[in-house]
């Protein structure tokens, strides 16, 4: 009989073995890339990294070659601040009334796939309709739909703050007010427990006002110290981290003193903020792309209210220089875009803005892999391409260490060993 007879025991299947030839391999962002390396992926995990282009038969009779020998290969990117259920635009008000919960869920599937195809294999969603975002997260985990791994937040906000609903008539405000809006420390304890009960992977709070709230209440502190402290202690006692939206220094510092795990935006961090970041080990998720986006929209579009326009131009214009100061001071930076304010699938534009603000390409890639994985507690399974890690892998024609703009056109995407975007070398 020609060929080889493979004996498979009942109930057993052959392991899926993929052998990747990488022209350049950035296995551990922050370290130097290596040339001509071989990655072995077995059933979705990395089982070996070897020098040179190794032959397939060394690993398995059924091994499949993925030829990235002319590409730059690195871990999948991670975005620590997205909103997969929508995009900022002139139709937002009408969409709130016209789109059903089912419509919102289907739209989030569309945005999730765009994000994955852009090379972002893991995201942290920091504000969405709870039932729909948890269903999206779980459907992706089960393989029912294609999308990035989702770490989904439950949102806890105080009445009238940035995290509460606004800009509607009174009866609609009543209708759309979430059951996790709270007042006072004990009520905020209840809201935190409720969010976790219904599926939150972490808690998102809004310790200051926000740019896109349709109100003139500003971007200063909006949660009381005892409310923030109660939320953080309750979340941590239930094994959940806390992310705080914060622009003004007073709100940043109050959240850091209370023990939050990350600050989102951090637009006006001062010297005290930087000291607290270092003392507590909290991460800054800068979202420069959101600032850039709202400034452009405020100046060129006509759907924003005057209150929003004023805040957008002021805060968006200040974010870049404040990020530069925080980074140079040694604050831990985790990559995050606030996509949903900007368009989904364009997440890598954040890297270009970080570069313009003076962050090195090496540090940018580390922030979107190693540091992001640490923030969400996934460092044992994601963030690097080492033995035992999940095979979340991307490739580009050009090294982003040489030109950060290479991240704008990721050419190959694998998530947990599944190829979702096949490599096709760009013609010279």
N, C-alpha and C positions, 0 to 999 in steps of 0.2 A: 504494500500500500504506500502510495506516495505521501510525502509530508510527515508531520509529527502528530501522533495521537496524544491529546492532552486529557489526562484523567482528572475529572472534577468530582469531588465527593458530593453526595446529595445535600442540597441546601447551601452549597458553597459556590461562589462565583470567583472568576479570576480577578485579581486586583487590576484596576486601571492604572497603567504606568505611562506617564508622559515625560519625555526627555526634552529639555529646552536647551538649545545652544544659544548662549547670550554673547553678543559681540562685546558689550560692556555690561558689567553687572554691579549695580549699587545694592549689595545685599544688606548693608547696614547704613542707612543715611546718617551722615555725620562723619563717616569714614570715606576713604578714597575708593572709587570704583575699581574693579579688576577686569582685565581683558580676557576674552575667550574662556568663558566659564560654562559649565554644564550644571543645570538644575534638574533634579529628579523629583517628580511629583507622583505620589501614589495615593489613590483614592482621596484626592483633594488636599493632601498635606505634603509639605516638602520633606522628602526622606533622604536627601543628599545634595551637597554642593561640591563640585569637583573642578579642578583646573583643567583647561584644555577642552576640546570638543570630543567627548567620549562617545563610543559607539553604542547603539541601542542594545545590542545583544548582551552587553555587559550587565544589564539590569533586568531584562525580562524578555521572553520570546514574543510577547504581545505588545511591547513598548511602542509608543507612537512618538515620532519626532515633531517638535515645533521649532521651526528654524527662525531664530531671531539673531542669527550670527552677524547681521549687519546693523543691529539695533541696540539702543540703550535700554536696559531692563532694570526695573526697580519695584519696590512694593507698591501695592495699590494705594491711591491717595485717600485721605480721610478729611471730611469737612465737618467741623464740630458745631456748626450753627446753620441749619437750613430750616425752611418751612415748605414742605413738599405739597401742601394742599392748595397753593395758589401762587400768583405773581402780581406784583403791584402794577396797576394800570387804571385807565379811565373808566373801566367797566366794573370795578370792584363793588360799588354800591348796588348796581343792578344784579350782579352775580350773587350777592348775599341773599337777595330775595328770590331769584330765579333758579338757582342751582339747588337741587335736593341733596340730601346727605349721600345718596348713591352717586349722584353726579360728581360731588366733591371727591368721593373715594376713587372713581374712575379717572378723574383728572390727576389725582396724586399718583396713580399707577403710571400715567404718561410721563409725569415729571420725574418720577423715580428712575424710569428706564433711561431718560435723557441724561440724568446724573451719572448713572452707571457707565453709559457709553462714553462719557467724558473722562473716565478713568478713576472715578470716585467710588470705591468699593464699600466704604463704610461712611455713614453720616449720623449726626446727632440732630434729631428734629426737636426744636425748642418752642413749639407752640402750634397746636392744631386741634381740630375736633377730636376728642379722645378716642371715641369708639372707632372712628375711621382710621386714625393713624396707628392704633394698636392692631387693627385688622390688617393694614398694609404691612406692618412689621412682621406679623405672624405669617402672612401669605408668602412673603419673600423667603422667610426662614424655611417654610415647608416646600419651597420650590414651585409653588403654584404660578407665580409671576416673576418677572425679571426685575431686579432692582438692587440697590446697594443694601448692605446690612444696616438696619435702622435701630438706633438707640433713641427711644421716644420719651419725651418729657411730659409730665403732667404740670399744668400751669396753676400757680397759686398767686393771687393778686388781691390787693385791698381795694375797697370800693372807691371808684373814681380815679384810680391810678392808671398808668399806661397799660397794664394788663387787663383792665376792665373794658367793656364795650363803650363806645362813644359815638357822637355824631349822628344819632338816630332820634326819632320822636320817642316820647316816654313809653308808649306801650311796647315798642320794639326793644327799647332798652331792657324792659322787664323780661321780654321773651328770650333775648339772647344773653342775659347775664348768667355766667357759669355758676355751678354749685360749688366751685372752689374759690369764689370770691369771698373774702373774709374781712373781719374787723376785730382788732384786739388779739392778743397772743393766744387765748384759748380757742377762739373761733378759727384762727389760722392753724392751730394744731389739728382741729377737726378737718379742715380743708386739705391739709397735707396727707393725713391718713386716708381721706376719701380718694385723693388722686392716686395714691399707691394701691389702694384696694382695687381700683378699676384698671390697673395695669401699667402705671407709670414706671419707667426704668430709672428716672431721676426726676427732680423737681426743678422747675424754672420759676423764678420770682422776678419782680420788677421793682428794684429798690429805688429807682428814680423815674422821672417822667421820660417820655420817648418822643422821637421826632414825628412819627406817623400817627400819634393820637390827635384826633380832630378837636383839639382844645388848646387854650392858651395857658395851661397850668405849668408850662415850662419843663425843663429837664433836670430840676433839682430833686432832692431826696423826697420820696413819697411814702415810704414804709417806716414805721416806728422801729426803734432798736429792738424793743421787746417782741414785736411781731416777727422780725427777721430771725432773731435768736431762737424763737420757739419753732419756726419752720425748719431751721437748720438742725436743731437738736432732734426734732421728731423724725425728719427724713433720715438722718444718720443712724438713729436708733433702729430704723427699719431697713437699714442697709442700702440707702439711696443717697446719691450725691446731690448737690444743689448748685445750680447755675444762676447767677444774678445778672440780669440786664441792668447796666448802670452807666450813666454818662457823667454826671457831676461828681466831683471828688468826695463830697459829703456822703453820697449814696454808695460810692465805691468803698470808702473806708468803713462805713457802717456794716456793709455786707462782709467785708474781709474780717473785721473784728468778730463778727458772729460765726465765722468759720466756713463760709461758702467755699466750694471747690473750684469755681471759675467765675471770672468776671467777663461778661459779654460787652463788647464795644470799648469800655474804659476810656471814653473820649477825653476826659479831663483829669486823669490820674495825676496826683501831685506827689511831692516827696514823701509824704506820709503814706500814700497809697503804695509806692514802690517799696518802702520799708515793710509794710504789712504783707505785700505779695511775697517778699523773701522770707519773712518770719513764718507765715502760714503755709507756704508752698503752693498757694493757689496759682491757677493758670490764667493768662489773659488770652481771650479769643477776640482778635481785633476787628474783624468785619469791615475792613477798609473798602471793600467793594460796595457795601451798602451805602457808605458815606459818599463815595464817588457817584453812585447811581442817583441818590436823591438830590444831590446838588445839580446834576445834569437835568433831571426831570423838573426841578423847581424853576430852573431858568428857561426851559424850552417847552414844557407842557403846560396845559391850562386846567388840569383836573384837580390840582391840590388847592386846599383852602389857604387863605393868607397866613393863618397860624402855622400850618404845616410848612409852607414855603419858607417862612422866616426861620423856623427851627432847622430845616434841612440845610439851608445855605450856611447858617452859623456853625452847626455841629459837624456837618459833613466836611466843611472846609477846614475844620480844626483837627480832625481825627489823625491825619497823616503825621503831623509833627509830634503829637502826643504819643503815637505808637513808636516813633523813632526813639524818643527819650526813654520809654519803658524798655524797649529791646536793648538799647545800649547800657541800661542800668542792670541788666541781667535778669529781668522778669521772664518767667517761662512762658513761651508763646506757643499756643496750639492753633493751628490753621482753622479759620472759620470765616464764612462769607456773608451770612444772612440771606442766602439765595432764597428767592421768593420776593424779596425786595428787588434784587437783580434777577435776571432770567436764569432758570435752571439749565444746566449743561454748560454754562459759562463760568463755572466755579473757579477755574484756573486763572481767571483774570485777577483774583486776589493775590496770586503769587507775583504777578507783574507789578502790582501796586506795592507789595511788600519790598520788592527789589528796588523800586523807585524811591522807597523810604530809607534805603540803605542796608537792608538785610541781605546777607550773602545767599547765593543760590543753595549752598550746602545747608545753611540754617533753615531756609524756606522748606526744602525737601524734608528735613528732619522734623520740622513743625507739623508737616502734613502726614507724617507716618509715625515715627518713634514717639514723639511728644503727644500727638493726638491719641495714640493707643494707650499711653500712660494715663491720660486724663480720664478715659472711660474704663480703665482697669482691664484692658485687653492686651496688655504688653506680652503676656505669655503665649498668645496665639496670633497676634498681628503686629504690623509695624516694621518688621524686618523679614528678609528671606533667608531664614536659618532652619536647620533641621528641626522638625516637630511643629513648625508654624503652619498656619493655613496658607494655601497657595493663592493669595491675592496678589496678582502680578500685572504690571502694565509695561508697555514699551513705546518708545518714541524713536523716530529716525535720527533726530539730533539730540545730543546730550543736553538736558536742561541745566546741567552744571556750567555749560558753555553759553547757553542762551535760554533763559527762563521761559521765553515765549514758546519753547518746544512743548510745554505742558498744555498749550491751547489746542493742540491737535494730537491727542494720544492715539497711537496707531494699533495698539493691541491691548485687550483687557481680558484677564482671567480672574474669576472670583471663586475661591474654594475649589480650584481645579477645573472649573467649567469655563471654557472659552466662550465669551459673549461678544467679542469683537476680534475678528481674524486679521492678522498682520498682512498688509500688502505694502511692500516697499514703495515709497514715493519715487517717481522717476526723476533723475537729475535734471 
